[in-house]
Amino acid sequence: MLAACAEGEPIDSDFNAVAKGHAGHGGSLAAGGSSMEGAGTDVTSSAGSAGAGGSSDSNPTSDAGSTSSDSGMAGGGAVFDGPPSTGIRVEYLSQQSNNIAITIKLTNDGTDMPPLSSLKVRYFMVDEIGLDPAAVKFYFTGWNSGTNAQPSFKDLTSTCSATVAKLMPAKPMADSYLEMGTSDGQLLSSKDTVEFQIGLQGVQEDPTNDYSYQAGTARAVNPHVVVLQGGNAIAGTPP
């Protein structure tokens, strides 16, 4: 899809400034969207594994890429024995209005320390094209320490996976959702951040009628992007 977006603005990222020597991982979406400077990972996932509530396959390139159906509140990553985490702030940036090409940053403003594998991020959308999760590309995902403790950075791109599921029943501006996450168990401690940069390859999907779309030229809090942990929405407001 990004191949059809040669005129779109590139996605910005703080990682160029704060990854302490890892700037090569967090570049901008290349013109045309066919590549990004740094490691990128094409991912699919087993049918509905994250969308239906299970944890994602630890292999981010498993064979099946079909979608499933979901009421919208099941799911939320690997099993987590602790109480629902609090204080997760969600920021979002989309500089393209003709395709899904976004950055989502989670910051832990609380005192809980959830493993990243227990969290799933949901982007609610109107799916006009029957989006195949195989078209979802993680250009970059990285964790940063909020205290600069060593190690202060971790590249998670190869551990990420995505699913697409139908929302049942459909809601205004949301008949489906794209769910993303990582199988890495790195803790998101107080003030730590994790940032996902994703886009679509080979297809084009209009984001402007999506519940989770938010226009803007700078990253900003987006209450329509939801973070799930178990069956709990711990950040954002579902449709």
N, C-alpha and C positions, 0 to 999 in steps of 0.2 A: 504494500500500500504506500509506503513512504516513497517508493519509486515514482509515484504520481505527484509528489509534493515538492518539486524542485524549487518552488518559490517560497516555501514555508521557512519561517525563522528557525534557527537552531535552538535546541534546548540548552538552557544554561545550567550550570552546576557549581555548587560550592566546593566540590571535591578538587577542582583544579587548584584552589587556594589552600585547602586545609588537609589534604591527604598526606602531607609530609613526604614529598618525593614520589607520590603515586599519581601525579597529574596525568601521566600517560594513560591511565585507566579511565578517566572521567571526562573525555572530550565531548564535543558537540555532535549532534546528528549530522552526518555528512549530507551535502546537497544531494537531493534525490533519495536520501534515506536508505541507500543500499548498504551503507556501512557506517561505523563509528570508529574514531580513533580509539584504540584500546580493545580489550577483549570483549566480544559479544557472543551471546549464546542463543541459538534458536532452540525453543523448547516446545514440547507437547507434553501431555500428561494423560494418564489412564482416564477413561470416560467418567467424568464427574467426581474424580477422587477427592479433589478439594471442594468442588462446588456442592457435593452432596454431603460433606461434613467430615470426610476422612482427612488424614494427613496426606500431603503430597508424596508421591513416589520419590525416594531419595535419588533416583536416576532422573535428571531433568529432561531426558530425551527418550522416554518410554514410547512404545509404538503407537498406542491408540490416541486419537485426537478428537473424538466425538464429544458432543455436548450432552448435558443432562438437564434435569429439571429440579427446582428447589423452591421451597417456600421463602427463601431468602435469609433465614436466620439460623439454619443449621451450619455446622462447620466451624472453622477457626483454628486449624493447624493441629500439631501434634498434641497428644494428651498432656495436660498441665495440671498438677495437683494443687497448685496454689489458688487463692481467691482471684476473682477478676481484677486485672491490673487497672490502675487509675492514672490519670495524668498524661496520657499519650496525646500529643499534639500532631495534627495532620496538616501538612502544607502541600500545595499543588501548584504546578505550572504547566500550562499548555500554550505554546506559541504558534500552533497551527490550528486553523479553524476548519480545515478540509480533511483532517485525518486524526486518528488517535495517536498522539506523539507527546508523551507526558513525563514529568518528573513528579514523584511523590516522596516526600520526606517525612519520616516519623521521628519525633523528639520525645524522650521520656522526661517530662516535667514533674514526675512523681517520685516516689521512693521505692516502688516495686522494682524487681529485676527479672522480668519475664524472658525466657529464651525466645529468640527470634522465631524458632520453629513452631512456637505456640500461636503465632499471630498470622492472620490472613488479611490482606487488603482487598476491598471490593470496590470496583468502579461500576456503577449501575448505568445502563445504557439502553437505547433502542437499537436493536440489532437488525439492520435492514438487509444484511448480506449473508446471514447464517455464518457468523465468524468462526473459523476453524482456529483452535488454539495453536495450531502449528504455525500460524501467521504471526503470532506474538513473539517479538524478539526483545530479550533483555540486553540492552546495550551496555548497561553498567548497573551494578548494585554494590554498595559498599557500606560498611559499618565504621563509625568514627567514635572514639572515646571522647566523652564530654569533659574529662579531667586531664587529658593528655598523658594518662598513665600508659606505660608500655605493655603490650603493643598498643598503638593509638589508632591503627587502621587495619581493616580486613576486607579484602575483595571477596564478595559473595556471589559474583555473577554466575559462576558455573553451578551453583547450588539452587538456583531459582527455577520455578515452574509456574505454569499458568493453566487455568481452565476457564471455560465459558459455559454458563448454565442458563437455562430459561427460568425466569422468575414466575412462580405460580402462586396466586394469580398475578397477571401483569399489573403494573401500576403506571400512573401518568409519567411519561418520559422514561420509563424503565420496564422493558419486557424481558430483560436479560441482565447478566452481570459478568464482568471479567474479574476473575479472582487471581491474585498473585501472592507469592510467598517464597520463603527459603527453607530448606531442610536443615540449615546450619543451626546449631544449638547455642551460638554466641549469646551471652546475656545482654539485654538492653538495660543497662544500669542508669542511674539518675544522670541526666544531661547527655547521655549517649544519643547518637542519631543513626538512622539507617535510611538510605536513599535508593529508590528504584528509578531507573530510566528505562522506559519501554516505548516501543513503537510497533507498527504493523508492516509486514513485508509482503508485497505482491498483491495486496488488496487495499481498498479504500473504503472507509466507514465515516459517515458524517457524524462528528461529535457534537454539533451545536444543538441537537435535540436530545442529548443525553442528560439524565438526572445529575450525574456527577461532573459534567463539564462546567468549567468556570473560565471565562475569558479573562485575559490579563497579560501584562508584559513582565510581571515579576511574581515570584513565588508568594503565595498567600494562603492563609488558613482556608480550608474548604470543608465545611460541615457535611457535604454530600458525598464525600469519600469515607467509607466505613471500615473500621478495623474490628475484626472479630477474634475472640479468644474463646474456644469452646463454642457454646451457643450464645455467648454474650457479645453484644455490640459495645465495645469499650471506648470507642471514639467514633464520632460522626452520627448522623441521623439517617436511618434507612428510609427509602421512599414509602 
